[in-house]
Amino acid sequence: MEFPLVTTSWLEANLNNPQLVLIDVSMSKVVGKKAIEYGRPLFIPNSQHLDLETSLCDLTSTQVHAFPVEEQFTREVQRLGINAESIVVFYDNQGIYSAPRAWWIFQAMGCKNSFVLDGGLPQWLSEKRSVVSGLSVDEAVPGHMNGKLQSGFVCDSNYIMDKIVNGQLTLIDARSKERFQGLVPEPRAGVRSGHIPGALNLPFPEVLNGHCFKSPEQLSEIFLNLTGSNNTRLVFSCGSGITACITLLAAVVVGYSHLILYDGSWSDWGSNSALPVEC
């Protein structure tokens, strides 16, 4: 996997690259940090939009924010004009929030030439780069990319239970310390408080510096202090599989491999009374 981040300067220099597909994946609801609010719509020029909660979510699943099925993913990427040679860049309006989720879905579906804009729209604006008030109105020529879910990118609660019993994985929970320790109620009705037994807590804001990721050196120190090894199989969890991808992407930045997203995350585990909980 190539380095997963692109800079604002790189993006500005490549805005007119015919192979670039620039996608805004901002979400309407922000959890775990104070949301950045805008008085009017603002986008990086030539952006298209992709809705993570509908277009890239399996709405037939009972799971919150379930991974899209292959047919759904294929339909969306072809609509966006994405081909094998496309350079896909994601950003969101919070800096680093929902873009890593879109990136991991694309990676899992075999679209490897995809990246995240470090700092997103807030960093772009702070550097006084040009913005527009609307999305691209040019209809994309339909692409021919086909999605196929790769093995080893996502897992379910059965996988977690099997592996934690045998000590075969390290699970990192990106929720706040208060939620992780069960000190506050969960935001979703019917979901217990606490965390998966044996999980480690790394709240996602701790891998960020302002709008951007911390330096690779800082991130490396964070993960080594947390896990004690860079050869550990890491599984990432959060509330519903969105912010877990932030800490997962941070691990990719510093060279970790064997990374897995528990897509159901705590909304799945915490709502199943048959599964054990720690506080």
N, C-alpha and C positions, 0 to 999 in steps of 0.2 A: 504494500500500500504506500503510495507516494505521500509526501507531507500534505496533510489535509486542509491547511489554511492558506488563504491568499490575502494579501494586504490591500488596503485601499488604494495605494499608489499603483499596484499591479492592475487592479480592476479598472481604474480610471484610464490607464494606458491601453486597455483591451476592450473598452466599451463598444467599439465598432468592429471588433473581430467577428466575422460572420459565423464562426464556430461557437461563439459564446452564447449560452442560454442562461440569463440572469433571472433568478426566481425569488420573489418576496414570499416568505412563509411565516409572516407575523401572525400571532394568535391574538384573539380578542381578550382572553383572560390570562392574567399573569399570576402565578403562585410562587411564593418563596422569596420574593424580592419586591421592592417598591416599583410599581410600573412607571415607565416613562410615558407621559401623555403628550399628545400633539394637538395643537389647535386646529390643524387642517391636514388633509392627506399629503404626505410627502413620500416620494419614491426616488430611488436611483434611476437615472435615465435608462430606457430600454427594458425595464423590469416587466415580468409577467408575475401573476400570483398563483399560488397553489395552496389550497386549504387543507391543513393537516388534520382537521377534525371532521372533514367530510370526504374530500377527494382522495386523501391518503389514509383513510381509516375504514376498516371493515365494519360497516354499520349493521351488518347482520349478526355480529358477535355480541354477546352479553358483556364482554370485557370493555372497560373504558379505554378509549384510544387504541383499539386493536390494530395490529399491523394489517396493511391492505393485502388482499389476495392478489395473485399474479396477474389475473385478467384486468383487475381494476388498475393496478399500477401501470400495466402496458397501455391501457387506454389513455391514462393521463399523460404519460411521457410522450406518447405519439401526438397527442393534442398539442403539447408544448413544442413540438418540432424537434424532439431530441433523437439524435442518431448516435451510432457507435463513436463517431469522431467528434461529437459535441463536447464542449467544455462547460459543465454545469456548475454554477456558483449560486449558493444559497445565502440569504441574509435575512435578518429580522429587525424590527424597530426597537428592540430592547438591548441591542448590542450583541450579546450571546445568550440566547434563550431557546427558541424553537428551531433555529437553523440546524443545530447538530442532530435533532431528531430526523429531519428530512434527509440529511446527509447519510445517516446510518441506514435508513430505509433504502436509499438508492444503492449504497454499498451492498447491503444484504440482497438486493434484487439483481446484482451483477453490473450495475452502472458505476464502474470504478473511477471514471474520469469526472468525479464530482468533488466539490470543495465547499468550504465555509468561509465567508468573508469575516475575517477577524475584526471584531468591533462593530460590525453591522452598520445600520443607518446612523446611530448616534456618533460613532467614530467618523463616519463620512461627513456628517454635518459639522462636527467639531473642527474639521480641517477645511471647512468652507468650500467643499466640492459641490458641484452643481446638482440640483435636485429638480424634480418635476412634480406636478400636482396630480398626475394620473398615470395609470399603467400603460404599457405599450398598446397602441390601437392596431398595429399591424398584425394581421392574422398569420400565424405561423404555418409554414408549409408542413403538413403532417410528417412526423418522423417515422422511423422504422425500428426503433429500439424495442426489444421484447424483454420483459422482466421475468426472471426465474429465481425464486428464493433459494439462496445458498445455504447449505447446512452449517450449523455452528454459530449463527449470528444472533438468534433469539432462542429463548427457552421458556418453559412453563414451570409451574409449582412442583410437578412430579420430578422434573430434572433437579430442581433445587433440593428437594427432600432427599433424593437418592445420593446426591453428591455431598451435602453437608454432613450427613450421617457418617460418611467415610472420610471426611476431611479432605475432599478432593477439589475444593474450590474456595476462593475468598470472595465474599459478597460485600459490595460497597453500596451503601444507601445514601442517596444524595439529598434526602430531606433535611429539614432543620433539626438541630439537636433536641429541641423541645418535642417535636413530633417523634423523633427516633426514640427518645426516652419515655414516651408515653405521658408526658407532662401536660399536654394539651389535647383536646379531642380532635379527631380527624375531620377534615372538611366535608367528607362524603358520608351520608347517612348509612348506618349499618356496618361501618368499617371500624374494627377494633383499634385501640391505640397500642403503640409499642413497635417492635421490629422483629425481623426474622432471626431466630437463634443463631448466634455466632457472627452476625453481620457487623461490619465496621461502618462508622459514620463519617462521611465526607460531604458536608453541605456544599451544594454546587457553587455558592458565591465564593468559597474559599479557593477555587482554582482560577478566579477572575481577578483582574486588576483594572478597575474602572469598567470600561465597555469591552475590554479585550481579555484574552487569556493571559495569565502570568507567563513569565519567560520559561523556556524549556528547563533551565537550570532550577528555577523555583518549583516547577511542577514535579521534576524528578525527585527533589528532596521531599516534597509532600507525599508522594506515593511510596518512596522507600521507607519513610518514617511510619507510614500507615501499614504497609504490607511486609516490609522487611526483605522483599525480593522483587526483581523484575521478570522472574520466570513463572510467577504464580498465574494460574488461570483465574481471571477476574470476571465476576458477574456483576452487573450494575442494575440498581433498582432505585425507584423513587416513589412518587405517589401513583402515577399512572403511565410511566414510561417516557415522559417528555424530558424532564430535567436530568434524568439518569444519563441521557445521551451527552450532556455537557461534560460530566465527569469522565464518561467513556472516551469522548473525543480528546480530553486533556491527557488521558493515558496513551492514546495513539500518538499525540504530539511528542511524547517523550520515549516512544519506541516500544511500548508494550504490545504484545500480541495475545492470541487466545482470549479475546474479549467477547463477552456475550451480554446481551440485553435481556433482562427478565421483563418481557413486554407487559405482562399483567401488573407487575410491581405490587406495591402495598395495597392498592385498591382490590386486587385479586386475592392476595394472601390474607389480608386483614378481614376480608368478608367471609372467609371460609373457616368456620368454627372448628373444623377437623384438623387444622394446621396449627402448630405450636407458635407461641408468641413470647418474646422476652420484653422487659421494660427496663 
